[in-house]
Amino acid sequence: MIKVNLLNNRAVSGSQSINISGGGAGISEGSDLEKLALKNFVILISLTALLFVFEFQNISGLESRLNVLRTEFNNLSAEVESKRVFAVEAEKLQNELKQIKERVEIIKVLSKNRLLELRAMDILQNLVPEKVWFERVNYQNHKFDVDAVAVDIEDVTIFKDALDNQDTFKNIMIRNTQERELKNNTVHSFSMSFEVEAFK
């Protein structure tokens, strides 16, 4: 009985020795796995760091390019705005210049008409016979309307003939010729109209 127990104890001790030996092998394999995991972790960290550096460089380059483009855009916007303001001012000046030109043309026409009127009046004054005088003279749209008085009826004919012989006047018409008393004298009242030609 005692011998058997000893064998059993040895068997147990042997099994314990085997288990211990087996446990050492497990510990060795666990260390290799840890080293491999650590190595993989280091590699992963390195790749992550490299990727971070690469992305950082790309982002920095893109931000720099974006700043350049933003500056160019701002410069172009400022230039467009300045040209727009210039265009508005140029249009305003052009309108003012157009108005001034129109006023100058109006003044030229008025001056020409005034000169025509003055020259016509000067010529008309030299053509009026001594025994004819005007009671009313109206000039409008290059046309004279006059009311006059002549001492003799022949003076009316002389006046009309003088107008006919001038290139300055045309469409000469005499109307409403009648006698009347003026300061105890018999005179001839008449109305006359004629147009003024442009001077050459």
C-alpha positions as CSV (number, residue, x, y, z in Angstrom):
1,M,0.0,0.0,0.0
2,I,2.8,2.4,0.8
3,K,4.6,1.6,-2.4
4,V,1.6,2.3,-4.5
5,N,1.1,5.6,-2.8
6,L,4.7,6.5,-3.6
7,L,4.3,5.6,-7.2
8,N,1.2,7.6,-7.3
9,N,3.1,10.5,-5.7
10,R,5.8,10.1,-8.3
11,A,3.3,10.0,-11.0
12,V,1.8,13.2,-9.7
13,S,5.3,14.7,-9.3
14,G,6.1,13.6,-12.9
15,S,3.0,15.1,-14.2
16,Q,3.8,18.2,-12.3
17,S,7.2,18.4,-13.9
18,I,5.8,17.9,-17.3
19,N,3.2,20.6,-16.7
20,I,5.9,23.0,-15.5
21,S,8.0,22.3,-18.6
22,G,4.9,22.8,-20.8
23,G,4.2,26.1,-19.0
24,G,7.7,27.4,-19.9
25,A,7.1,26.7,-23.6
26,G,3.9,28.7,-23.3
27,I,5.7,31.6,-21.8
28,S,8.3,31.6,-24.6
29,E,5.7,31.6,-27.3
30,G,3.8,34.5,-25.6
31,S,7.0,36.6,-25.6
32,D,7.4,36.1,-29.4
33,L,3.8,37.2,-30.0
34,E,4.3,40.3,-27.9
35,K,7.5,41.2,-29.8
36,L,5.7,40.7,-33.1
37,A,2.7,42.7,-31.9
38,L,5.1,45.5,-30.7
39,K,6.9,45.4,-34.0
40,N,3.6,45.7,-35.9
41,F,2.5,48.5,-33.6
42,V,5.7,50.4,-34.3
43,I,5.3,49.9,-38.0
44,L,1.7,51.1,-37.8
45,I,2.8,54.2,-35.8
46,S,5.5,54.9,-38.3
47,L,3.2,54.6,-41.3
48,T,0.6,56.8,-39.5
49,A,3.3,59.4,-38.8
50,L,4.5,59.3,-42.4
51,L,1.0,59.7,-43.6
52,F,0.4,62.6,-41.3
53,V,3.6,64.3,-42.5
54,F,2.6,63.7,-46.1
55,E,-0.9,65.1,-45.6
56,F,0.4,68.1,-43.6
57,Q,2.8,68.9,-46.5
58,N,-0.1,68.6,-49.0
59,I,-2.4,70.7,-46.9
60,S,0.3,73.4,-46.5
61,G,0.9,73.4,-50.2
62,L,-2.8,73.6,-50.9
63,E,-3.3,76.4,-48.4
64,S,-0.4,78.3,-49.9
65,R,-1.9,77.9,-53.4
66,L,-5.3,78.9,-52.0
67,N,-3.8,82.1,-50.5
68,V,-2.2,82.9,-53.9
69,L,-5.5,82.4,-55.7
70,R,-7.4,84.4,-53.1
71,T,-4.9,87.3,-53.5
72,E,-5.2,87.1,-57.3
73,F,-9.0,87.1,-57.0
74,N,-9.0,90.1,-54.7
75,N,-6.6,92.0,-57.1
76,L,-8.9,91.1,-60.1
77,S,-12.0,92.2,-58.1
78,A,-10.3,95.5,-57.2
79,E,-9.3,96.0,-60.8
80,V,-12.8,95.2,-62.1
81,E,-14.3,97.6,-59.6
82,S,-12.0,100.4,-60.5
83,K,-12.8,99.8,-64.2
84,R,-16.5,99.8,-63.4
85,V,-16.2,103.1,-61.6
86,F,-14.1,104.5,-64.5
87,A,-16.8,103.2,-66.9
88,V,-19.5,105.0,-65.0
89,E,-17.5,108.2,-64.9
90,A,-16.7,107.9,-68.6
91,E,-20.4,107.4,-69.4
92,K,-21.3,110.4,-67.2
93,L,-18.7,112.6,-69.0
94,Q,-19.9,111.3,-72.4
95,N,-23.5,112.3,-71.5
96,E,-22.3,115.7,-70.4
97,L,-20.3,116.1,-73.5
98,K,-23.3,115.2,-75.6
99,Q,-25.4,117.8,-73.8
100,I,-22.8,120.4,-74.3
101,K,-22.6,119.6,-78.0
102,E,-26.3,119.9,-78.3
103,R,-26.2,123.3,-76.6
104,V,-23.4,124.4,-78.9
105,E,-25.4,123.4,-81.9
106,I,-28.5,125.2,-80.6
107,I,-26.4,128.3,-80.0
108,K,-24.9,128.0,-83.5
109,V,-28.4,127.8,-85.0
110,L,-29.6,130.8,-83.0
111,S,-26.5,132.8,-83.8
112,K,-26.9,132.0,-87.5
113,N,-30.6,132.9,-87.4
114,R,-29.8,136.1,-85.5
115,L,-27.1,137.0,-88.0
116,L,-29.5,136.2,-90.8
117,E,-32.1,138.4,-89.2
118,L,-29.7,141.3,-88.7
119,R,-28.4,141.2,-92.2
120,A,-31.9,141.0,-93.6
121,M,-32.9,144.0,-91.5
122,D,-29.9,145.9,-92.7
123,I,-30.7,145.2,-96.3
124,L,-34.4,145.9,-95.8
125,Q,-33.6,149.2,-94.2
126,N,-31.5,150.3,-97.3
127,L,-34.3,149.3,-99.6
128,V,-37.1,151.2,-98.0
129,P,-38.0,154.4,-100.0
130,E,-37.9,157.7,-98.2
131,K,-41.6,158.1,-98.3
132,V,-42.3,154.7,-96.8
133,W,-42.1,153.9,-93.1
134,F,-43.0,150.9,-91.0
135,E,-45.7,150.9,-88.3
136,R,-45.1,147.3,-87.3
137,V,-42.4,144.7,-88.1
138,N,-42.6,141.0,-87.1
139,Y,-39.9,138.5,-87.9
140,Q,-40.4,134.8,-87.2
141,N,-39.3,131.6,-88.9
142,H,-37.3,133.5,-91.5
143,K,-40.4,135.4,-92.5
144,F,-41.2,139.2,-92.3
145,D,-44.7,140.6,-91.8
146,V,-44.9,144.3,-91.9
147,D,-47.5,147.0,-91.7
148,A,-46.3,150.2,-93.5
149,V,-47.5,153.5,-94.7
150,A,-46.6,155.2,-98.1
151,V,-47.2,158.8,-99.1
152,D,-47.8,157.8,-102.7
153,I,-49.0,154.5,-104.1
154,E,-46.0,154.5,-106.4
155,D,-43.8,154.2,-103.4
156,V,-45.4,150.9,-102.5
157,T,-44.6,149.6,-106.1
158,I,-41.0,150.9,-105.8
159,F,-40.5,149.1,-102.5
160,K,-41.8,145.8,-103.9
161,D,-39.6,146.1,-107.0
162,A,-36.6,146.7,-104.8
163,L,-37.4,143.6,-102.8
164,D,-37.9,141.6,-106.0
165,N,-34.4,142.6,-107.2
166,Q,-32.8,141.1,-104.1
167,D,-31.8,137.5,-103.8
168,T,-32.3,137.8,-100.0
169,F,-36.1,137.9,-100.2
170,K,-38.6,135.7,-101.8
171,N,-42.4,135.1,-102.0
172,I,-43.1,138.9,-101.7
173,M,-46.8,139.6,-101.2
174,I,-48.7,143.0,-100.8
175,R,-52.1,143.0,-99.3
176,N,-54.7,145.3,-97.6
177,T,-53.7,148.4,-99.5
178,Q,-56.0,151.3,-98.6
179,E,-56.1,155.1,-98.3
180,R,-56.4,156.9,-95.0
181,E,-56.1,160.3,-93.5
182,L,-53.0,161.0,-91.4
183,K,-52.4,164.4,-90.0
184,N,-54.6,166.0,-92.7
185,N,-52.8,164.1,-95.4
186,T,-53.9,161.2,-97.5
187,V,-51.6,158.2,-97.2
188,H,-51.6,154.6,-98.3
189,S,-51.5,151.9,-95.7
190,F,-50.5,148.4,-96.8
191,S,-49.4,145.1,-95.4
192,M,-46.6,143.1,-96.8
193,S,-45.0,139.7,-96.2
194,F,-41.8,138.1,-97.6
195,E,-39.4,135.3,-96.7
196,V,-35.7,135.5,-96.1
197,E,-33.3,133.3,-98.0
198,A,-30.1,132.0,-96.4
199,F,-27.1,134.0,-97.2
200,K,-24.5,132.4,-99.4
